[in-house]
Amino acid sequence: MSLQATCHVIGAGVAGLVAALRLAQSGRQVVLHEATPVAGGRCRALPDGTDNGTHALMGANRAALRFLSDIGARDAWVEAEPEGLPVFDLADGSARRIAASPLAWRDPAKRPPGLSASGILALLRLALPIGDRPVAAAMAAHPVLYRALIEPLTVAALNTPGHEASSARLGVVLRRLGRPGAGALLVARDGLGPDLIAPALRTLEQAGATIRFGARLRAMTEAEGRIIALHFGDDSIMLQARDEIVLALPPWEVARLIPKLRVPERHAPILNLHFAHRGKGPVRFIGVLGGLTQWVLVRPSGVSVTVSAADAEVEEQAPDLAPRAWAEIRAAAKAFGLPGDWPESPPAMRAVKERRATPRHAVGMPPQPLRQIYRNLVLAGDWTWPRLPATIEAAVLSGEAAAKAVPR
Ligand SMILES: Cc1cc2nc3c(=O)[nH]c(=O)nc-3n(C[C@H](O)[C@H](O)[C@H](O)COP(=O)(O)OP(=O)(O)OC[C@H]3O[C@@H](n4cnc5c(N)ncnc54)[C@H](O)[C@@H]3O)c2cc1C
């Protein structure tokens, strides 16, 4: 019989990686079980090294940035647009910079179009924690400001179309963006593999944790309010009296394992198009209005387009998407004078469709289970952090909270 209790963390997404690291750093014996051959979950590198999708952090994401520092990866996340986000509007060909944080709007050159006194009042109302209605309805009197700033922000942060998205959830994001430094936008310079997952796994191993890939938790046995056995594909683990579990899984997996729990059931897709075109110069991140493309990330390793809340777009075929997106990228690249050649015909492109990228953040609070479900089982995962949209920040905070909830 093992003398030291074991903490079993199930799921090596960001939440599981954080929980496992915090537990291992506090001297606990940790085993991290991951169903697939790789870590990262919805924030991972594909086998050829491409990111599953562009992941951006904001300066407001303090917990995520702290985690990056802890794993020695903070410097690999670079601020892409310190002068304000470049935004290209396909409707009129205009190219301007818009600061994400209201604190920077003191500079008229960084203000969003349509920012009148009544527009500011509308934003303040959105930011206050009162009531909940669709963001588009809340901004109906300010169509210019909505189109230029609030709709792209809603779709990016909540992964939900504006006519459906919760103003209360967006309000949380707006309040956080009001803090100094909060509007800085950071991306992984070389990709999620080298700049997040590999350093996290390295740090975990140094902290003494064991990682089991290809270990899918299929079922659990419960007796008298405790989990007494974990059943994987080929093996079962009988738990000792003081063993603990952190279940860091997406909602649909938790619902399968613990059917009595109510979890978010509606999800929204994100589409990413990765073009084999090497960006020259520093990493760039450009917003595009009025087309298929929402955001373009230009790195030396390639050019990636993000389409969030992509309900319709994920149903389209890659060969139809590539020329449309590439024409938009070229126009934006030219408008902002990006260096290098931007040939007319699209380079090779790979489409990655994440159909359940995040829960939908529609009006009304989603089901929020307690963190502690059984006496020796706590939950983690982006969707379990009630105060934020399902993001890396929420995943990190949930992992930290789960580790704290595990008794010594
Ligand atoms: C394309 C895309 C773009 C995104 N962009 C951003 C962004 O720009 N900024 C941002 O902050 N967030 C972004 N997100 C959201 C972010 O990726 C997630 O919020 C975060 O990664 C969730 O982490 P998690 O650990 O909670 O869950 P997951 O990543 O889902 O991790 C769960 C893990 O558990 C494993 N697993 C599942 N079932 C089992 C089982 N039965 N047994 C063992 N293991 C199992 C999975 O394989 C996975 O590794 C994006 C998401 C996607 C898909």
PDBQT file of the ligand as one rigid body, heavy atoms in Angstrom, charges set to zero:
ROOT
HETATM    1  C1  LIG A 501      -9.941  27.089 -31.679  1.00  0.00    +0.000 C 
HETATM    2  C2  LIG A 501      -9.984  27.655 -30.294  1.00  0.00    +0.000 A 
HETATM    3  C3  LIG A 501      -9.534  28.942 -30.067  1.00  0.00    +0.000 A 
HETATM    4  C4  LIG A 501      -9.553  29.459 -28.781  1.00  0.00    +0.000 A 
HETATM    5  N1  LIG A 501      -9.068  30.710 -28.571  1.00  0.00    +0.000 NA
HETATM    6  C5  LIG A 501      -8.915  31.171 -27.309  1.00  0.00    +0.000 A 
HETATM    7  C6  LIG A 501      -8.250  32.390 -27.062  1.00  0.00    +0.000 A 
HETATM    8  O1  LIG A 501      -7.833  33.087 -27.986  1.00  0.00    +0.000 OA
HETATM    9  N2  LIG A 501      -8.078  32.783 -25.771  1.00  0.00    +0.000 N 
HETATM   10  C7  LIG A 501      -8.531  32.032 -24.720  1.00  0.00    +0.000 A 
HETATM   11  O2  LIG A 501      -8.316  32.422 -23.570  1.00  0.00    +0.000 OA
HETATM   12  N3  LIG A 501      -9.198  30.862 -24.926  1.00  0.00    +0.000 NA
HETATM   13  C8  LIG A 501      -9.382  30.415 -26.187  1.00  0.00    +0.000 A 
HETATM   14  N4  LIG A 501     -10.010  29.223 -26.415  1.00  0.00    +0.000 N 
HETATM   15  C9  LIG A 501     -10.586  28.493 -25.269  1.00  0.00    +0.000 C 
HETATM   16  C10 LIG A 501      -9.509  27.682 -24.532  1.00  0.00    +0.000 C 
HETATM   17  O3  LIG A 501      -8.813  26.856 -25.446  1.00  0.00    +0.000 OA
HETATM   18  C11 LIG A 501     -10.199  26.801 -23.498  1.00  0.00    +0.000 C 
HETATM   19  O4  LIG A 501     -10.958  27.629 -22.635  1.00  0.00    +0.000 OA
HETATM   20  C12 LIG A 501      -9.227  26.009 -22.644  1.00  0.00    +0.000 C 
HETATM   21  O5  LIG A 501      -8.218  25.406 -23.411  1.00  0.00    +0.000 OA
HETATM   22  C13 LIG A 501     -10.016  24.928 -21.884  1.00  0.00    +0.000 C 
HETATM   23  O6  LIG A 501      -9.129  24.163 -21.101  1.00  0.00    +0.000 OA
HETATM   24  P1  LIG A 501      -9.689  23.014 -20.151  1.00  0.00    +0.000 P 
HETATM   25  O7  LIG A 501      -8.519  22.402 -19.508  1.00  0.00    +0.000 OA
HETATM   26  O8  LIG A 501     -10.763  23.570 -19.281  1.00  0.00    +0.000 OA
HETATM   27  O9  LIG A 501     -10.438  21.974 -21.095  1.00  0.00    +0.000 OA
HETATM   28  P2  LIG A 501      -9.884  21.057 -22.306  1.00  0.00    +0.000 P 
HETATM   29  O10 LIG A 501      -8.901  21.829 -23.080  1.00  0.00    +0.000 OA
HETATM   30  O11 LIG A 501     -11.079  20.547 -23.007  1.00  0.00    +0.000 OA
HETATM   31  O12 LIG A 501      -9.097  19.875 -21.588  1.00  0.00    +0.000 OA
HETATM   32  C14 LIG A 501      -9.681  18.655 -21.236  1.00  0.00    +0.000 C 
HETATM   33  C15 LIG A 501      -8.667  17.547 -21.436  1.00  0.00    +0.000 C 
HETATM   34  O13 LIG A 501      -9.245  16.317 -20.988  1.00  0.00    +0.000 OA
HETATM   35  C16 LIG A 501      -8.980  15.298 -21.935  1.00  0.00    +0.000 C 
HETATM   36  N5  LIG A 501     -10.035  14.292 -21.784  1.00  0.00    +0.000 N 
HETATM   37  C17 LIG A 501     -11.304  14.347 -22.253  1.00  0.00    +0.000 A 
HETATM   38  N6  LIG A 501     -11.979  13.259 -21.839  1.00  0.00    +0.000 NA
HETATM   39  C18 LIG A 501     -11.136  12.526 -21.073  1.00  0.00    +0.000 A 
HETATM   40  C19 LIG A 501     -11.274  11.320 -20.324  1.00  0.00    +0.000 A 
HETATM   41  N7  LIG A 501     -12.429  10.676 -20.264  1.00  0.00    +0.000 N 
HETATM   42  N8  LIG A 501     -10.177  10.845 -19.664  1.00  0.00    +0.000 NA
HETATM   43  C20 LIG A 501      -8.976  11.502 -19.685  1.00  0.00    +0.000 A 
HETATM   44  N9  LIG A 501      -8.818  12.657 -20.370  1.00  0.00    +0.000 NA
HETATM   45  C21 LIG A 501      -9.882  13.170 -21.054  1.00  0.00    +0.000 A 
HETATM   46  C22 LIG A 501      -8.988  16.022 -23.262  1.00  0.00    +0.000 C 
HETATM   47  O14 LIG A 501      -8.307  15.273 -24.259  1.00  0.00    +0.000 OA
HETATM   48  C23 LIG A 501      -8.277  17.322 -22.889  1.00  0.00    +0.000 C 
HETATM   49  O15 LIG A 501      -6.880  17.203 -22.995  1.00  0.00    +0.000 OA
HETATM   50  C24 LIG A 501     -10.060  28.689 -27.695  1.00  0.00    +0.000 A 
HETATM   51  C25 LIG A 501     -10.530  27.399 -27.939  1.00  0.00    +0.000 A 
HETATM   52  C26 LIG A 501     -10.481  26.879 -29.213  1.00  0.00    +0.000 A 
HETATM   53  C27 LIG A 501     -10.970  25.473 -29.447  1.00  0.00    +0.000 C 
ENDROOT
TORSDOF 0
